[in-house]
Amino acid sequence: MSRIAEIERKTKETEIFIKLDIDGKGSAKLDYPLGFMSHMLNTFARHGLFDMELRAKGDLEVDQHHLVEDTGIVLGQCFSKALGEKRGIRRNGSCLFPMDESLARAAVDMSGRPFLYFDALLSSAPLVSLPKEDLSCPPDTVYEFQTSVIEDFWQSFTSAAGCNLHLEVLRGRSDHHKIEALFKAAARAIRFACEYDERSRDAVPSTKGSLPGLNSPVLIV
């Protein structure tokens, strides 16, 4: 049975559409206005082997927070919807992922109970890049990514997906490497948690006999 979900969210601040196939090959088709975040979402899809189509726009003239946070909400909702009653999945997963000088750890439980622990050791400095075609561009065209929104993304993801997620950077120097290692670790942990347990394909992995899903009252999105 295919585990595919499509969700569109429209507010006065953002418009986001995501189609997610949990059992994909890591293909990502992204139309996303924040280059660094697009890179992270592509990395997430590739390492999780999730196929993802994403179109998004938002009020970037205000801040990057609204768009990134709402992206986490929609992506989390897609996971919850695609997993359904979560019958037969492993439910939890973990990954320790090194990226050059950085080392990140992720552990997840698709429990239906949202909780995020986040400690990425990030500095307050934005990631800065210049357009490739013109490195002498005026200062107002410099692209700055606010690293503080990464925690906002994962907070909204866990709330919408209904998962317990622990993300931490154990060591590192480059904020780029720290964040990317976190996304890779999270993707692989979530991938393992969502995969089927061949010894228990017909059972919900809980002594309660059920796990909360997308419409559970515990979700605050």
SVG drawing of the C-alpha trace seen along z (x, -y; Angstrom):
<svg xmlns="http://www.w3.org/2000/svg" viewBox="-9 -48 46 60">
<polyline fill="none" stroke="black" stroke-width="0.4" points="0.0,0.0 1.4,-3.4 2.2,-5.9 1.7,-9.2 0.3,-12.4 -0.5,-15.8 -1.2,-18.8 -1.6,-22.5 -1.6,-25.3 -2.6,-28.9 -2.5,-31.7 -2.1,-35.5 1.6,-34.9 2.5,-31.8 1.4,-29.4 2.9,-25.9 2.2,-22.7 4.0,-19.4 3.5,-16.0 5.4,-13.3 6.1,-9.6 7.6,-8.0 8.7,-4.9 10.5,-6.8 14.1,-7.0 15.2,-10.4 13.9,-12.5 13.1,-16.2 11.5,-18.7 11.6,-22.0 10.5,-25.5 11.6,-27.3 12.8,-30.9 15.4,-30.3 18.5,-28.7 20.0,-27.3 16.7,-25.8 16.1,-24.4 19.5,-22.7 18.5,-21.2 15.1,-20.0 16.8,-18.3 19.3,-16.7 16.5,-15.5 14.7,-13.9 17.9,-12.2 19.1,-10.7 15.6,-9.7 14.8,-8.2 11.6,-10.3 10.2,-11.6 9.1,-15.1 7.5,-17.8 7.4,-21.3 6.2,-24.7 6.3,-27.6 6.2,-31.3 5.9,-33.7 6.2,-37.1 10.0,-37.2 9.9,-41.0 8.8,-40.5 11.0,-37.7 12.1,-34.1 10.4,-32.7 6.8,-32.4 7.8,-30.5 10.3,-28.1 7.9,-27.4 4.9,-26.7 7.1,-24.4 7.7,-22.3 4.0,-22.2 3.1,-21.0 5.9,-18.5 5.0,-17.1 1.3,-16.8 2.3,-14.9 4.2,-12.3 1.3,-11.9 -1.2,-11.5 1.0,-9.1 1.7,-6.9 -2.0,-6.6 -2.5,-4.3 1.2,-3.4 0.6,0.3 3.7,2.3 6.3,-0.5 9.4,-0.3 8.2,-3.5 11.6,-4.7 15.0,-5.3 18.3,-7.0 21.4,-8.1 24.8,-9.5 26.0,-11.5 29.4,-13.0 30.0,-15.8 33.7,-16.9 34.4,-18.5 30.7,-18.4 28.9,-15.4 25.1,-15.3 22.8,-12.9 19.1,-12.3 16.6,-10.1 12.9,-9.9 9.8,-8.1 6.7,-8.3 4.6,-8.1 1.9,-10.6 3.1,-12.7 5.0,-15.8 8.2,-16.8 11.4,-18.4 14.7,-18.6 17.1,-20.8 20.7,-21.8 22.6,-22.6 25.4,-24.8 24.6,-27.4 26.1,-30.9 23.9,-34.0 25.6,-34.9 23.6,-34.5 24.8,-32.4 25.8,-34.8 26.1,-34.1 26.4,-36.2 24.7,-35.6 27.0,-33.5 26.6,-35.6 27.8,-38.8 30.1,-38.7 30.4,-42.5 26.7,-43.0 25.4,-45.9 25.1,-45.0 21.3,-45.0 21.3,-41.9 23.4,-39.8 21.4,-36.7 21.4,-36.1 19.9,-33.0 18.7,-33.3 20.0,-30.1 17.6,-30.6 14.7,-29.5 16.1,-25.9 14.7,-25.2 11.4,-26.8 11.2,-24.3 11.8,-21.3 9.5,-22.5 6.6,-22.8 7.5,-19.5 7.3,-17.6 4.0,-19.2 2.4,-18.4 4.0,-14.9 3.2,-14.0 6.7,-12.7 9.2,-12.8 12.4,-14.1 15.8,-14.8 18.3,-16.7 21.8,-17.7 25.1,-18.7 27.9,-17.1 30.7,-19.1 31.4,-21.3 32.7,-24.6 30.8,-25.6 27.1,-26.4 26.5,-25.1 28.0,-21.7 26.2,-21.5 22.8,-22.2 23.4,-19.8 24.6,-17.1 21.4,-17.5 19.2,-17.2 21.0,-14.1 20.8,-12.5 17.1,-13.4 16.3,-12.1 18.0,-8.7 16.4,-8.3 12.9,-9.2 13.5,-6.9 14.3,-3.9 11.3,-4.7 8.9,-4.8 10.1,-1.6 8.2,1.6 9.2,4.1 9.0,7.4 8.4,9.3 5.4,7.2 3.8,6.0 0.2,6.3 0.6,4.8 0.5,1.2 3.8,0.8 2.2,-0.1 0.9,1.8 -2.1,-0.6 -3.1,0.9 -3.1,-2.5 -1.0,-5.5 -2.4,-9.1 -2.4,-10.4 -3.1,-13.6 -6.5,-14.3 -5.4,-13.6 -6.3,-16.3 -2.7,-16.3 -1.5,-18.0 -1.1,-21.8 -0.4,-23.2"/>
</svg>
